[in-house]
């Protein structure tokens, strides 16, 4: 996980529709989230729209391509890995301080 330039704040295994997990998502103090290949130990996509430490990531229970990140920039961002990490799908900017934890409802 040497691609991150800051501390690692969160790591989640990406569900593979019941098959063996082959990917993980990490978040870091370097303001990024990275999708990794477990087999290759290499980054597949870098998600870098946050302007401060990313503290938490949560995976959608309904869609393995979606995840949300929470950051000390007071924003939560919804990402779709099919978009390629270039731009978040949606940004939630309603907090006045750090977002230390994020989660999806079980309904997705």
C-alpha positions as CSV (number, residue, x, y, z in Angstrom):
1,X,0.0,0.0,0.0
2,X,3.0,2.3,-0.6
3,X,1.0,4.3,-3.1
4,X,-0.5,6.3,-0.2
5,X,1.7,9.2,1.0
6,X,-0.1,9.5,4.3
7,X,-1.3,7.3,7.1
8,X,-3.9,4.6,6.2
9,X,-7.2,5.4,7.9
10,X,-9.6,2.7,6.6
11,X,-9.6,-0.5,4.6
12,X,-12.5,-2.4,3.2
13,X,-12.7,-5.7,1.2
14,X,-14.9,-5.2,-1.9
15,X,-17.6,-7.9,-2.1
16,X,-17.3,-9.9,-5.3
17,X,-20.9,-11.2,-5.5
18,X,-20.2,-14.1,-3.2
19,X,-16.9,-15.0,-4.9
20,X,-13.5,-14.6,-3.3
21,X,-12.6,-10.9,-2.7
22,X,-10.0,-9.7,-5.2
23,X,-10.0,-6.0,-4.4
24,X,-9.8,-3.6,-1.4
25,X,-10.5,0.1,-1.0
26,X,-8.3,2.2,1.3
27,X,-8.5,5.7,2.5
28,X,-5.6,7.9,3.7
29,X,-4.4,11.0,5.3
30,X,-3.0,12.0,1.8
31,X,-6.6,12.9,0.8
32,X,-7.1,9.9,-1.5
33,X,-8.9,6.6,-1.7
34,X,-7.4,3.8,-3.7
35,X,-8.9,0.7,-5.2
36,X,-6.3,-2.1,-5.1
37,X,-5.9,-5.5,-6.7
38,X,-5.2,-8.0,-3.9
39,X,-3.5,-10.4,-6.3
40,X,-1.2,-7.8,-8.0
41,X,-0.8,-5.7,-4.9
42,X,-1.1,-2.7,-7.2
43,X,-3.5,0.3,-7.3
44,X,-6.3,0.0,-9.9
45,X,-7.8,3.4,-9.4
46,X,-7.1,6.5,-7.4
47,X,-9.9,8.7,-6.2
48,X,-8.6,12.2,-5.3
49,X,-11.2,14.9,-5.1
50,X,-11.0,15.4,-1.3
51,X,-8.9,18.4,0.0
52,X,-8.1,16.9,3.4
53,X,-7.6,13.6,5.2
54,X,-10.0,10.9,4.2
55,X,-11.1,9.1,7.4
56,X,-13.5,6.4,6.3
57,X,-14.9,4.5,3.4
58,X,-18.1,2.4,3.2
59,X,-19.1,0.0,0.4
60,X,-22.6,-0.2,-1.0
61,X,-24.3,-3.4,0.1
62,X,-26.2,-3.4,-3.3
63,X,-23.6,-2.4,-5.8
64,X,-19.9,-3.5,-5.6
65,X,-19.0,-0.5,-7.8
66,X,-20.2,2.2,-5.3
67,X,-18.6,3.5,-2.2
68,X,-18.8,6.6,-0.1
69,X,-15.9,8.4,1.6
70,X,-15.9,10.8,4.5
71,X,-13.2,13.4,5.0
72,X,-11.8,16.2,7.3
73,X,-12.8,18.6,4.5
74,X,-16.4,18.2,5.8
75,X,-17.5,16.4,2.7
76,X,-18.8,12.9,2.0
77,X,-18.4,11.8,-1.6
78,X,-20.2,9.0,-3.5
79,X,-17.9,7.2,-6.0
80,X,-18.6,4.8,-8.8
81,X,-15.5,2.8,-9.8
82,X,-17.0,2.3,-13.3
83,X,-16.4,6.1,-13.9
84,X,-12.7,5.5,-13.3
85,X,-12.1,7.6,-10.2
86,X,-11.9,10.8,-12.3
87,X,-14.9,12.5,-10.6
88,X,-17.2,11.6,-7.7
89,X,-20.8,10.9,-8.6
90,X,-22.2,13.1,-5.8
91,X,-20.8,15.4,-3.1
92,X,-22.5,16.0,0.3
93,X,-21.3,19.3,1.8
94,X,-23.7,19.7,4.7
95,X,-21.3,19.2,7.6
96,X,-19.5,22.0,9.4
97,X,-16.6,19.8,10.6
98,X,-14.7,16.6,10.0
99,X,-16.6,13.5,8.9
100,X,-14.9,10.6,10.7
101,X,-17.2,7.7,9.8
102,X,-19.5,6.9,6.9
103,X,-22.0,4.0,6.3
104,X,-24.6,2.8,3.9
105,X,-28.1,1.7,5.0
106,X,-28.6,-2.0,4.5
107,X,-31.1,-1.1,1.7
108,X,-28.3,0.5,-0.3
